[in-house]
Amino acid sequence: MERMIEVNLLTKRYGGTTAVRELTFAVRPGRVTGFLGPNGAGKSTTLRMVLGLDAPTSGTATVSGSPFRDRARGLRHVGALLDAGQVHGGRTAAAHLGALARSNRIPRARVDEVLEEVGLAGAARRRTGGFSLGMRQRLGIAAALLGDPPVLVFDEPLNGLDPEGVQWVRGLFRGLAAEGRTVFVSSHLMSEMEHTADHLVVIGRGELIAAESLAEFAARGTGAGAGVTVRTPQPAELTLALRAEGATVRPDSDRADAALAVTGLDAARIGALAHRHGVPLLELTPRSASLEAAFMELTSGSVEFPAGDAR
Ligand SMILES: Nc1ncnc2c1ncn2[C@@H]1O[C@H](COP(=O)(O)OP(=O)(O)OP(=O)(O)O)[C@@H](O)[C@H]1O
């Protein structure tokens, strides 16, 4: 329970809209957990409830076993980046962080440390109103790190960052997780999470779709792309042998040559079977379903404004 974010049957309704419906999942320390869902899926609403900024209609959200709003000196317990646009533009970066440090009883020396850590040491005396989106993200991350908290929550932290910034954030998150912290990061893009997270919580239309490792999630894709591509000069014979073993065999539609797309048997078993039947193989290529394909398939029913929607 220590350092864990636990969400249990969490529900939030706004009038007639159910933003989050009976969500249950846990976010554990020591790894980066991605919080993924299409626009409007309820990620920000969930994070606000985890942070005690919004009250659940029903259910609970706790950090290390208790609702976060109960705690004094918040930034020492949970660091959060919510909306990078929220910073008061007239203040300098150092003054902004200094005020946060004071109100959370964090030593002033941390301000310079975190500014250094996020690469803003050179901009410490500049007013944040002139910051680029990427700089505001870095400042928001600095604020999250200020209290050296065991639990960190980031809502869309990669927004506005250039490729170098993205690399830096990924390294930072990995480092925080390796120190044994809980790191929970939201995104609406699987491509962002693929190289950032170890574990995923996926939601669509406010409901839980998956809470598992990336590998487990990828394996859910029913197929677009998953399986083994096999090429042989004796396709009819191999197809019969494969079907007898329970495999599904069809022409590989991605290929102009006479390749077969096989699912239900892995490459090793297909190779051994071909050998037993004396069928030569010209190619034997495992193809993993991409995470992106699995994400699209599993959330396709829950996109708020699908492309091509005429509304
Ligand atoms: N204060 C509010 N009042 C009314 N409806 C709200 C409010 N906040 C969120 N919603 C609705 O709840 C749903 C979930 O919104 P939320 O912002 O949590 O989604 P999200 O997954 O963070 O999406 P995005 O990636 O677009 O930020 C949406 O349909 C949204 O319109």
The ligand as an SDF file (V2000), in Angstrom:
LIG
                    3D

 31 33  0  0  0  0  0  0  0  0999 V2000
  -15.8620   20.0380  -15.0500 N   0  0  0  0  0  0  0  0  0  0  0  0
  -16.5150   19.3010  -15.9600 C   0  0  0  0  0  0  0  0  0  0  0  0
  -17.8190   19.4930  -16.2200 N   0  0  0  0  0  0  0  0  0  0  0  0
  -18.4730   18.7600  -17.1330 C   0  0  0  0  0  0  0  0  0  0  0  0
  -17.9250   17.7590  -17.8420 N   0  0  0  0  0  0  0  0  0  0  0  0
  -16.6110   17.5110  -17.6420 C   0  0  0  0  0  0  0  0  0  0  0  0
  -15.8400   18.2520  -16.7120 C   0  0  0  0  0  0  0  0  0  0  0  0
  -14.5780   17.7470  -16.7170 N   0  0  0  0  0  0  0  0  0  0  0  0
  -14.5750   16.7720  -17.6340 C   0  0  0  0  0  0  0  0  0  0  0  0
  -15.7890   16.5970  -18.1850 N   0  0  0  0  0  0  0  0  0  0  0  0
  -16.1540   15.5920  -19.2130 C   0  0  0  0  0  0  0  0  0  0  0  0
  -15.6940   14.3470  -18.7680 O   0  0  0  0  0  0  0  0  0  0  0  0
  -15.1220   13.5940  -19.8160 C   0  0  0  0  0  0  0  0  0  0  0  0
  -13.6980   13.2160  -19.4990 C   0  0  0  0  0  0  0  0  0  0  0  0
  -12.8630   14.3520  -19.5520 O   0  0  0  0  0  0  0  0  0  0  0  0
  -11.3280   14.3410  -19.1600 P   0  0  0  0  0  0  0  0  0  0  0  0
  -10.8000   15.7130  -19.3480 O   0  0  0  0  0  0  0  0  0  0  0  0
  -11.1380   13.7000  -17.8540 O   0  0  0  0  0  0  0  0  0  0  0  0
  -10.7220   13.3900  -20.2850 O   0  0  0  0  0  0  0  0  0  0  0  0
   -9.2110   13.1430  -20.7060 P   0  0  0  0  0  0  0  0  0  0  0  0
   -9.0690   11.6920  -20.8670 O   0  0  0  0  0  0  0  0  0  0  0  0
   -8.3030   13.8360  -19.7720 O   0  0  0  0  0  0  0  0  0  0  0  0
   -9.1740   13.8170  -22.1320 O   0  0  0  0  0  0  0  0  0  0  0  0
   -8.0930   14.7500  -22.8440 P   0  0  0  0  0  0  0  0  0  0  0  0
   -7.0050   13.8390  -23.2980 O   0  0  0  0  0  0  0  0  0  0  0  0
   -8.9180   15.3160  -23.9850 O   0  0  0  0  0  0  0  0  0  0  0  0
   -7.6890   15.7730  -21.8220 O   0  0  0  0  0  0  0  0  0  0  0  0
  -15.2840   14.4250  -21.0760 C   0  0  0  0  0  0  0  0  0  0  0  0
  -16.4600   14.0160  -21.7410 O   0  0  0  0  0  0  0  0  0  0  0  0
  -15.4450   15.8310  -20.5330 C   0  0  0  0  0  0  0  0  0  0  0  0
  -16.2030   16.5950  -21.4060 O   0  0  0  0  0  0  0  0  0  0  0  0
  1  2  1  0
  2  3  1  0
  2  7  2  0
  3  4  2  0
  4  5  1  0
  5  6  2  0
  6  7  1  0
  6 10  1  0
  7  8  1  0
  8  9  2  0
  9 10  1  0
 10 11  1  0
 11 12  1  0
 11 30  1  0
 12 13  1  0
 13 14  1  0
 13 28  1  0
 14 15  1  0
 15 16  1  0
 16 17  2  0
 16 18  1  0
 16 19  1  0
 19 20  1  0
 20 21  2  0
 20 22  1  0
 20 23  1  0
 23 24  1  0
 24 25  2  0
 24 26  1  0
 24 27  1  0
 28 29  1  0
 28 30  1  0
 30 31  1  0
M  END
$$$$
